[in-house]
Amino acid sequence: MFPKHPSSPSPPRRGDQVRALSLGHPEARGYAISIMTPPIQSLGQSQLEAESPSALRSRLAELRKEAIALKSRMEWVRAEQKRAQTALDSFKYPVLTLPTEITSEIFTHYVHEPRIGRPRSYNESQSRGPLPLAGVCRTWRDVCLANPSLWATLSIYPTHSWPVDAFLRLLKSWLDRAGNHPLHLRVFHKEHHFSYATEIYTLLSRYSSTIRTFDVALDQPHSFPNAAFQDCLPLLTKLHVKITAFGYRPDRITAFADAPKLREVGLSGTSFEWLALPWIQLTKLELASQTVSNCFKILQETTNLQFLTITTLTADRVEPTLSPQLTLPRLHSFILYYTNRALLNVLTLPALRCLYIGSLGQEDVPSFQALSTRSEWPLEAIRICRSSSKPLVLCLRSVPSVIDVDIEAPWDSREEYTFGYRTFLTDNSFLPALRSFTLRPFSSEAIRDDEVAEIVEFRASGSNEGIAKLEVFRLICSREVPRQFMKVVREQLLPLKDAGLKLGIMYEPLSSLAI
């Protein structure tokens, strides 16, 4: 509580029954503001008409006294309010003394994946928008409204529980605050929000000139306002389109056909015929839920690609007939989560430097070797996942230029591991340029800690003719591998670490698929 001001009247006692006193008397003024009795009882019209003239004159006198007392009370309340505000304003909050520029920068780091609406699976900690900041105080609100970048990123989740008009008003207000700042937008919706989504895209078309990255999701039936976006995307550099069409042919999207700065595209379930894009100018492409034939059609149009990721391929209803050869002359990074022989048999990748390939089986080896021979690539880094040891070793033999190898080894038998172990130790022609080696064992049942250390010692000694000296070794284990196994390997390799070997032994992160 604030200390009592010298001129402030004493607080009233609960037993005070003063009704009204003259404002001119100092002591009376003090009591006039502390009325504890209830107000004068209101009378109905019939009751007033029944009163005598003298009773009505007495009532008017009481009401005048009550008005004087209430006026005095209001004056005291305003004075106390002013004193309290003055005392509060005298406090200095360090966070409010920061320069506006620094506060704005802090807010920029705080805001993370803001959204309107709520996805099916939602974690409150994953989304931090500017609205909570703007609600703290007037100063922070002004800072938020003056920083367009806080409003420039938005994930949009339409929901049936939110009135359409209210949702669109909030969305418009949000985007207006971004001003001319480049926008990063993601739109999600479900089938029963068809008309809702169409209205959202129509609204977003008003801001098309400032959209830099755009995630578009469409379910059947759907309609995209092509005309509203046409020739209005001068800043668009990154686009992701997901179309879910259950057995029917959707309308073709032509809105992005003329986007001069578009370089990165992700397509999920989107057929080549459903979308018009400036394919030739793309440098980065990610394909998911595609048939092999559709994937091939897209790659034929994107010959300037530098980065390519293919996550899932679905089987064609009819065995596809692909042309004899498809060359991607500028591609230097390729991620193929699941090996597909039909695709490997037609590709030629003369500039490839980094390769991630998964689920490599014995039947895939000839296709991989032919791809290597045909491409004559300068491959430097390769990661092979979910592959048994024999096809893995055979494929690695065909890439002698590789200096960085990352192996995910699901080997669960001694025979599997021994084959790879002996190859590393006895064959100097196997990976002669290897300088960085990452091993990712699923378990320690088939792999012995002393054998892992022996492979590293052999490669890192630098005394073996014809093979490069190993400079980096990483052991990244699944959670099933005992900590003791990792500890023993570390202890055995400490002398090599002291001699200069870069050593990393750790558990696999919860999500790690980069090469």
Phi, psi and omega in degrees: 000150178284146178295152183290129178288141182305325183270001183281137180292157179293148178294145184291150173269148186297336184273357181300133180239020182295130180269309178195140180228163181296136180288345183282339183270128183303312182291323178297324179298321179296323182276335183296338182268001186241044181294125181250347181279154180293159180295165179298138183292137179283143179245144177284170183298319180294324179292319179296320181293335180278345182285153176280162179302319181294323179293322179292322177296322178295321180294318178298321179297318178296319181294322178296317177298321179296320180295320179297317181296317180294322177298317177298321179298316180296321178297319179295317180299317180295320179296316179295323178297318180295317179296319179296319179295320178297317178296319180294320181293340181285342178285142178249120177264118184306323183294334180272354178268355178294147172301147182303323181298320181289317177301318180297320179293321177298317178298323180298321179285334179287315184296129182214118177047056177296153183213159169242131186087185184220129177287174180299307176255118189226132175243118186303328183287345182280344184234123177228107183258176181282344184298316177299324178294317182293341181270359183286309181199172183296321181297314181293325177299316179298321179296316180297316182290338180271357182246094183299333184295335179293337184252004189274348178243131185204133169256132188245118181239091177299144179223142183292342181278355182252122178306138185302312183298318180294320179297314182293324177296316179296318180298316179296316179299319179299308184292328176299325181290340177285345178059230180262012180291139178304135185261146175235103190241141174229129181241129178235144173196164182250175187302318185283006177251028186306303183295324178300311181297320179300318178294324178295313180296324177297319177295317181296333180298336178292339182251016186299331182291346180245004181284125179256316175234142190214121173253121183245127176237129182226130173247160180281150345284152183219162177212129181247131183286077184303314185298325183292331181264343188305128176061026184232029183234062185289338183257351186299119179243337184222130184223136172231128182235125175239120180238126176251108182234105185278084173076019177223160183268112182285165175294144182286135177267119181246003187298333187255014183294331181238081177233095192298335182257004182293124181231331183243130181222137171239132181235128178232115181066019186253116180286154179302323183285345184272353190216131175257122181224159172281072190305320189296336183268359182285140177243345180222129185220135175234125183242134178220147179054051180242147170282159181299318182294319179293319177301317180295319178299318180294316182294330176297332182266349186244059186283356178259014181298143172246330178233131180223129176233127176237111186270307182226133176244134178254153183288141174286150176297325177241139180305121186288147174253107183260152180294162185301328187204142176226117182256130173247091193290340184251358183291122179239357176219124186225123176244118179236099188294325180230120184299136176229115185295323181301322180285317180298328184289341183249349183276146169227124188233079188289342183251007187294132179241328182233131183225129170244126181220135184238159177056049180275116181256174181299323181288345180272347186301311180302320180294319179294315180297320178295321177298317180297315181294317183293322185280328186050045187284154175269051187299131181245327183226137179218138172235126180242125184239150175053051181229141175287166191291321185294308176297328178297311181296320181296321179289321180294331177297333184275000181232066184293345182279351186293134178249346181229115182239133179233117185241122170265111191252099177274028186289126182243017178221154179296325181297317179301310185289320184300323180300312179292321181299314181292324179298316179298324188270333190249348186243104180286347178273355182271117181049062184293338183263006187299124177236340179227127185228126176240126179243130182238082180284143177279330180208171179253011183289322182264343185249127179264143183297323181290331179286323175299313179298324181294319178299314182295317179299319181296318184279333184267356183291328181077006183255006182262120184292134175092354178232146181288159178278129178291128183251335183225132174225131177235132173246108184244107191260152171287168183292348179280344181281128181296147178298330181297323178301314180294322180296317181295316179300316180300314182297322181289335183260000180301320177301322178291324177296318178296333180274358176123353179291130175278114189243132175223122179232121188200171172273152179295131173300161182298329176222114180207108180228009182277151175253000000 
